[in-house]
Amino acid sequence: MILLNDPRTRRRRLGVATAAAGLLAALLTASPAAATPDPGDGPAASKEVSKSARAEATEAIASGEIPAQDEIVHSDNIEHLVNIPKDVLPGTNSDLAFQGKYAFAGNYDGFRVFDISNPKKPKTVSQVLCPGSQNDISVSGDLLFLSTDSSRSDDSCNSTTQPVTEKSSWEGMKVFDISDVRDPKYVAAVETACGSHTHTIVPERRNVYIYVSSYSPSASYPDCQPPHDGISVIKVPRSAPEKAAVVGFPVLFPGEGPDGGGNPGAPTNPGVSKTTGCHDITVLPSKDLAAGACMGDGILFSIEDPEHPKVIDRVQDNVNFAFWHSATFNQTAKKVVFTDELGGGGAATCNAEIGPNRGADGIYDIVGKGEKSKLVFRSYFKIPRHQADTENCVAHNGSLIPVKGKDLMVQAWYQGGVSVWDFTDSSKPKEIAWFERGPLSTDTMVTGGSWSAYYYNGYIYSNDIAKGFDVLKLSDRRTDAAKRVRLDELNVQTQPDYFD
């Protein structure tokens, strides 16, 4: 049942649950007919919760505080057009990229290509079975890139999961030729230090540079030993992608000691991740800028020389940020929104116990110019809608909604759903639209919800971990101007200049 102008009373406001690092998985492989899904990949399907958590979920539904199990609700300015369930690829749905009339949807078992020329009726064009976490995805011209961040037996699409203690394991980047989207071809693989949890492309006319974000989860990983205090830079010649190779490893956190100069984490900063790499980087090529979300640190750096990025400023929040996860510039490059993935994506953090300032967005103004620029904190934003203690919910992937003179963003919150919010006033952000489903379960913590929610050419597209591919239509005078902005390609971590 869809509820417009939802009359439910949300009695509890968002006030961390302790986190298991969530949503891990495996790698990729090419020919859809050549591989089978790897049961060793992907997050645990569910985990037990306390009796009080089960009771809280049941009571919240009974009181009308949250939607019923699997029930869809949304604000009256959002329409849910369609859901396309998972098909050949049973794994966790992950990130999205766009090109022309196509949407490319990552999945821990590979990727799926949709024809979205009619957003109300997306059609599957192809599905490539290539197991590997997270299969973070981006596209540029005839090339598609996938991240592998789990221990694999080799670099093929037939690889199998290996113990992390195996020194011969493979992790890194894979490159596909998508000149025929109906039949993508696997053309190159590049092994990188600590694999590739996510990646960000810096496209040029002749080459595509890839910034590979990865981090060392433990000193027990033989292929990922500290200090891991930088990023791998891969150069991919467009005319010869098979020659893709690592061209550098710029250190972003120089310092003394075995872990480099990043945030030391506990016990110095209890509850904060130690910085052993970056989780995600967003570049703004038109301004030669990048923002890095790096576990215990947020950084601003110059990419004027893409092979040698240079850090401009660095900030920490040792009170409310546990894990700096991703970053988004506003259109004028005067602000950065950083997300805190408290609980690793597998915990219930959208509740009164955790509060409004943890597992949230942090809004920073960029003050000054050039190498003297500074990141200055202004406020936090978190969805104001209570979620059950059986729902994984925390700030996750989102994109700008291009309205000139306004700072508007759509964002995924796992089982917290999809939120549209306004941060034009950095100190007073506010939600203006939303979409969500009720909990997947009231008995156990079942990982699900929107992994990525992005605005592209007039519509919002969401890749739901469990439910599949959703298309939403936003009808609001505050966002109507965005419908006139048309893009040929969108990789959200490579932000376009919408009004150039």
C-alpha positions in Angstrom: 0.0 0.0 0.0 1.3 3.5 -0.9 0.5 6.2 1.5 0.4 9.8 0.4 0.6 12.6 3.0 1.4 9.8 5.5 -0.6 10.5 8.7 1.6 8.3 10.8 3.0 10.0 14.0 6.7 9.5 14.3 7.0 9.7 18.1 10.6 9.0 18.6 13.2 11.2 17.0 16.6 10.1 15.9 18.5 10.3 19.0 25.4 3.3 17.6 24.5 0.3 17.5 27.8 -1.4 17.7 28.9 -2.3 14.2 30.1 -5.4 12.5 31.9 -4.1 9.4 29.0 -4.9 7.0 28.5 -5.7 3.4 31.6 -7.5 2.4 31.8 -9.8 -0.6 33.8 -11.0 -3.6 34.9 -10.4 -7.2 34.1 -10.5 -10.8 34.3 -12.6 -14.0 33.4 -12.0 -17.6 31.2 -14.3 -19.7 27.7 -14.7 -18.2 27.7 -18.4 -19.3 31.2 -19.1 -17.9 30.7 -18.6 -14.1 28.3 -19.4 -11.3 27.5 -17.3 -8.3 29.9 -17.8 -5.5 28.1 -18.6 -2.2 31.1 -17.2 -0.3 30.5 -13.7 -1.5 28.2 -11.1 -0.2 27.0 -10.0 3.3 25.4 -12.4 5.7 21.7 -12.8 4.8 20.7 -12.1 8.4 21.8 -12.0 11.9 20.1 -12.4 15.2 18.9 -9.4 17.2 17.9 -9.1 20.8 14.4 -9.8 22.1 14.0 -6.1 22.9 14.9 -5.2 19.3 12.3 -7.7 18.0 9.7 -6.2 20.4 10.6 -2.7 19.4 10.1 -3.4 15.7 6.7 -5.1 16.3 5.5 -2.3 18.6 6.7 0.5 16.1 4.6 -1.1 13.3 1.6 -1.6 15.5 1.7 2.0 16.7 2.0 3.4 13.1 5.5 4.8 13.8 7.1 2.8 10.9 5.6 1.1 7.9 4.7 -2.6 8.1 7.0 -5.2 6.8 7.8 -4.6 3.1 5.1 -1.9 2.9 6.0 1.1 0.7 5.4 4.7 1.9 6.6 8.0 0.6 6.0 11.7 0.7 3.3 13.1 -1.6 5.9 14.7 -3.9 7.5 11.4 -4.9 5.9 8.7 -7.1 7.2 5.1 -7.2 7.2 4.2 -10.9 8.5 0.7 -11.0 10.6 -2.0 -9.3 12.7 -4.5 -11.2 13.6 -7.5 -9.0 17.0 -9.1 -9.1 17.3 -11.8 -11.8 20.3 -13.8 -12.9 22.6 -12.1 -10.4 21.4 -13.1 -6.8 24.1 -11.1 -4.9 24.0 -7.8 -3.2 23.1 -4.9 -5.4 25.7 -2.1 -5.2 26.5 1.1 -7.1 25.1 2.7 -10.3 26.5 4.5 -13.3 24.7 6.0 -16.3 25.4 6.6 -20.0 22.9 7.8 -22.6 19.8 5.7 -22.2 21.5 3.0 -20.1 21.9 2.4 -16.4 24.7 0.1 -15.2 23.9 -1.6 -11.9 26.6 -3.2 -9.9 26.0 -6.4 -8.0 28.4 -8.6 -6.0 27.9 -11.3 -8.6 28.6 -9.0 -11.6 26.6 -6.2 -13.2 23.3 -5.6 -15.1 22.6 -3.1 -17.9 19.2 -1.5 -18.1 17.7 0.4 -21.0 16.0 3.3 -19.2 14.8 5.2 -22.4 11.3 4.7 -20.8 11.9 5.1 -17.1 8.5 3.6 -16.3 9.5 0.3 -18.1 13.2 -0.3 -17.8 14.4 -3.3 -19.9 17.3 -5.6 -19.1 19.9 -5.4 -21.9 22.5 -7.7 -20.5 23.7 -9.3 -17.3 27.4 -10.2 -16.8 28.2 -12.8 -14.1 31.5 -11.9 -12.6 31.5 -12.5 -8.8 33.4 -9.9 -6.7 32.8 -7.4 -3.9 31.8 -4.7 -4.2 31.7 -4.5 -8.0 31.7 -0.7 -7.6 31.0 0.5 -11.1 31.7 3.3 -13.5 31.7 4.0 -17.2 33.5 6.2 -19.6 33.0 6.0 -23.4 33.4 2.4 -24.4 34.9 1.3 -21.1 33.3 0.0 -17.9 35.3 -0.4 -14.7 34.6 -2.7 -11.7 36.3 -2.9 -8.3 37.3 -6.1 -6.6 37.9 -6.0 -2.9 37.9 -9.6 -1.7 40.4 -12.4 -1.8 40.1 -14.2 -5.2 41.9 -17.3 -6.7 42.7 -15.3 -9.8 41.7 -12.3 -11.9 39.1 -14.2 -14.1 35.4 -14.1 -13.9 35.6 -17.8 -12.9 37.6 -17.0 -9.8 36.6 -18.4 -6.4 36.8 -17.0 -2.9 40.1 -17.6 -1.1 41.0 -17.2 2.6 42.4 -13.7 3.3 45.5 -15.3 4.6 46.4 -16.7 1.1 49.3 -14.7 -0.3 48.6 -15.7 -3.9 45.1 -14.0 -3.9 44.1 -11.4 -6.5 42.3 -8.1 -5.9 42.1 -5.0 -7.9 40.4 -3.4 -11.0 38.7 -5.0 -14.0 38.0 -3.3 -17.3 35.3 -4.2 -19.8 34.6 -3.1 -23.3 30.9 -1.9 -23.6 30.9 -0.7 -27.2 28.2 -3.3 -27.5 26.2 -3.1 -24.3 24.4 -6.3 -25.2 27.6 -8.2 -25.0 30.3 -6.6 -22.7 33.8 -8.0 -23.1 36.3 -8.4 -20.3 39.6 -6.8 -21.6 41.9 -6.1 -18.7 42.7 -6.6 -15.0 45.1 -4.6 -12.8 46.1 -5.8 -9.4 46.3 -3.1 -6.7 47.5 -2.8 -3.2 44.8 -3.9 -0.8 42.4 -4.4 -3.7 39.7 -1.9 -4.8 36.9 -1.2 -2.4 35.7 1.7 -4.5 37.2 3.7 -7.4 36.8 7.1 -9.0 37.6 7.9 -12.6 39.2 11.1 -13.9 38.5 10.9 -17.6 40.6 12.6 -20.2 40.5 12.5 -24.0 43.1 9.8 -24.5 43.3 8.2 -21.1 41.1 7.4 -18.1 42.8 7.7 -14.7 41.4 5.7 -11.9 41.8 6.5 -8.2 41.6 3.3 -6.3 40.3 3.5 -2.8 41.1 0.6 -0.5 42.1 0.1 3.1 43.8 -2.4 5.3 41.3 -4.0 7.6 43.9 -5.9 9.6 47.6 -6.5 9.8 46.8 -10.2 9.4 46.1 -9.7 5.7 49.4 -10.7 4.0 48.5 -8.8 0.8 47.6 -5.6 2.6 50.2 -4.7 5.2 50.4 -1.3 6.9 51.3 1.4 6.2 48.6 1.7 3.6 48.3 5.5 3.6 47.6 6.4 0.0 45.7 5.5 -3.2 46.7 3.5 -6.3 46.5 5.5 -9.5 45.8 3.5 -12.7 46.2 4.8 -16.2 44.0 3.3 -18.9 44.7 4.2 -22.5 41.3 4.5 -24.3 42.8 3.1 -27.5 44.5 0.2 -25.8 42.7 -0.6 -22.5 44.6 -3.9 -22.2 47.6 -1.8 -21.3 46.0 -0.4 -18.2 48.6 -0.2 -15.4 49.3 1.3 -12.0 51.3 4.5 -12.5 51.7 5.6 -8.9 50.8 5.3 -5.3 50.6 8.9 -3.9 50.7 9.0 -0.1 47.9 11.1 1.3 48.8 10.6 5.0 52.5 10.9 5.4 53.7 10.4 9.0 55.8 8.4 11.4 55.0 5.0 12.7 53.8 1.8 11.1 50.4 3.2 10.1 51.5 6.5 8.6 50.0 9.8 9.6 46.2 9.3 9.5 43.8 9.2 12.4 45.1 6.7 14.9 41.7 5.6 16.0 41.2 3.8 19.3 42.4 4.1 22.0 43.5 7.7 21.2 40.1 8.3 19.6 37.6 5.7 20.9 34.9 4.7 18.4 36.7 6.2 15.4 38.2 4.1 12.6 42.0 4.1 12.3 42.9 5.6 8.9 44.6 2.9 6.8 43.5 4.2 3.4 40.4 5.8 1.8 37.0 4.5 1.4 35.8 6.8 -1.3 36.9 9.8 -3.3 34.8 12.3 -5.3 36.5 14.4 -8.0 35.3 17.7 -9.5 37.4 17.8 -12.7 36.2 21.3 -13.7 37.7 22.7 -10.5 40.7 20.3 -10.3 39.5 19.3 -6.9 38.8 16.1 -5.0 37.4 15.2 -1.6 38.4 12.0 0.1 36.4 10.1 2.8 39.2 8.2 4.4 38.0 6.2 7.4 39.0 8.5 10.3 39.8 11.6 8.1 38.2 13.8 5.5 40.5 15.5 3.0 40.4 18.1 0.3 43.0 17.8 -2.4 44.1 19.2 -5.8 44.1 16.9 -8.9 45.6 19.5 -11.2 48.2 16.9 -12.0 46.0 13.7 -11.9 49.0 11.4 -11.4 50.2 13.4 -8.4 47.2 14.6 -6.3 48.1 17.0 -3.5 46.4 17.3 -0.2 45.1 20.9 0.6 43.3 20.4 3.9 42.4 17.6 6.3 39.7 17.4 9.0 38.6 14.9 11.7 35.5 14.6 13.8 36.4 12.4 16.8 33.1 13.1 18.6 30.4 12.1 16.0 32.1 10.5 12.9 33.1 6.9 13.2 33.9 6.1 9.5 34.2 8.7 6.8 32.5 7.0 3.9 31.9 9.3 0.9 31.9 12.9 -0.2 29.8 15.2 -2.4 30.7 18.7 -3.6 28.0 21.3 -4.1 27.8 22.8 -7.6 30.0 25.9 -6.9 32.7 23.9 -5.0 32.0 25.9 -1.9 30.8 23.0 0.2 31.4 19.3 0.8 29.0 16.8 2.3 30.8 13.9 4.0 28.9 10.8 5.1 29.5 8.7 8.2 28.8 5.0 7.7 28.5 4.2 11.4 28.1 0.5 11.8 29.5 -0.4 8.3 26.1 -0.5 6.7 25.0 -3.5 8.7 23.6 -1.9 11.9 20.5 -0.1 13.1 21.6 3.5 13.7 18.5 5.5 12.6 16.9 5.5 16.1 16.7 7.7 19.2 19.5 5.8 20.9 22.0 6.8 18.3 20.7 10.3 17.8 20.8 12.9 15.0 24.5 13.5 14.8 26.0 10.0 14.3 25.7 7.9 11.2 24.8 11.2 9.5 26.0 13.7 6.9 28.5 16.3 7.9 28.3 19.6 5.9 31.5 21.5 5.5 32.0 24.9 3.8 35.2 25.4 1.8 36.6 28.7 3.0 39.5 30.4 1.1 41.0 29.7 -2.3 43.6 27.4 -3.8 46.1 25.8 -1.6 44.9 27.9 1.3 41.4 26.5 1.3 40.0 25.1 4.5 37.1 22.7 5.4 34.9 24.4 8.0 32.2 22.3 9.7 28.7 23.8 9.7 26.1 21.1 10.6 24.9 17.5 10.5 21.9 16.1 8.6 20.2 12.8 9.3 16.8 11.5 8.1 14.2 12.5 10.8 12.2 9.3 10.4 12.7 6.6 13.0 13.7 3.2 11.8 13.3 -0.2 13.6 16.1 -1.8 15.5 15.9 -4.7 12.9 16.7 -2.2 10.0 20.2 -1.5 8.8 20.1 2.3 8.3 22.9 4.9 7.9 24.0 7.6 5.5 25.1 6.2 2.2 25.5 7.1 -1.5 23.7 10.0 -3.1 24.0 12.7 -5.8 23.2 16.3 -6.4 19.9 17.4 -8.0 21.0 20.1 -10.4 19.0 23.3 -9.6 21.0 26.5 -10.2 21.5 28.5 -7.0 20.3 25.7 -4.7 22.1 22.8 -3.0 19.8 19.8 -3.3 20.7 16.2 -2.9 19.1 12.7 -3.1 20.6 10.1 -0.9 20.3 6.4 0.0 20.0 5.3 3.6 19.8 1.5 3.2 16.5 0.5 4.9 15.9 4.1 5.8 15.1 4.4 2.1 15.7 7.4 -0.2 15.8 11.0 1.1 15.8 14.3 -0.8 17.2 17.2 1.2 18.2 20.8 0.9 21.6 22.1 2.3 21.5 25.5 0.6 21.8 26.9 4.1 24.8 24.9 5.4 23.7 25.3 9.0 20.1 24.4 8.5 19.7 21.4 6.2 16.2 19.9 5.8 14.5 17.0 4.2 12.0 17.8 1.4 11.0 14.4 0.1 11.4 10.7 0.9 10.6 7.1 0.0 11.0 3.9 2.0 9.9 0.4 2.6 9.0 -1.2 5.9 11.6 -3.5 7.5 12.5 -6.7 5.7 12.1 -8.5 9.0 10.9 -7.9 12.5 12.7 -10.9 13.9 16.3 -10.6 12.5 18.6 -8.0 11.1 18.3 -8.7 7.3 20.7 -6.5 5.3 18.8 -4.5 2.7 17.6 -1.2 1.5 18.9 1.4 -1.0 22.6 1.2 -1.6 22.7 4.1 -4.1 20.1 6.7 -5.0 21.0 9.1 -7.8 19.3 11.7 -9.9 19.8 11.3 -13.7 18.0 13.1 -16.5 14.7 13.8 -14.6 14.3 10.7 -12.5 15.7 9.1 -9.3 17.2 5.6 -9.7 17.9 3.4 -6.6 19.7 0.1 -6.4 18.2 -1.7 -3.5 20.4 -4.4 -2.0 17.6 -7.0 -1.7 14.6 -5.7 -3.7 16.2 -4.7 -7.0 16.1 -1.6 -9.2 13.7 1.2 -8.3 12.7 4.2 -10.4 11.2 7.3 -8.6 9.7 10.5 -10.0 10.1 13.7 -8.0 7.4 16.3 -8.5 8.3 19.5 -6.6 8.6 23.1 -7.6 11.9 23.3 -5.8 13.4 20.6 -8.0 11.5 21.1 -11.3 14.3 23.1 -12.9 16.6 20.0 -12.7 14.5 18.3 -15.4 16.0 20.7 -18.0 19.5 19.5 -17.3 20.5 16.5 -19.5 23.7 14.5 -19.2 25.3 12.1 -21.6 27.1 10.3 -18.8 27.1 10.2 -15.0 29.5 8.6 -12.6 28.5 10.3 -9.4 32.0 10.2 -7.9 33.1 12.1 -11.0 30.9 15.1 -10.6 30.0 17.0 -13.7 29.7 20.8 -14.0 26.0 20.8 -14.6 25.8 24.3 -15.8 29.0 24.7 -17.9 
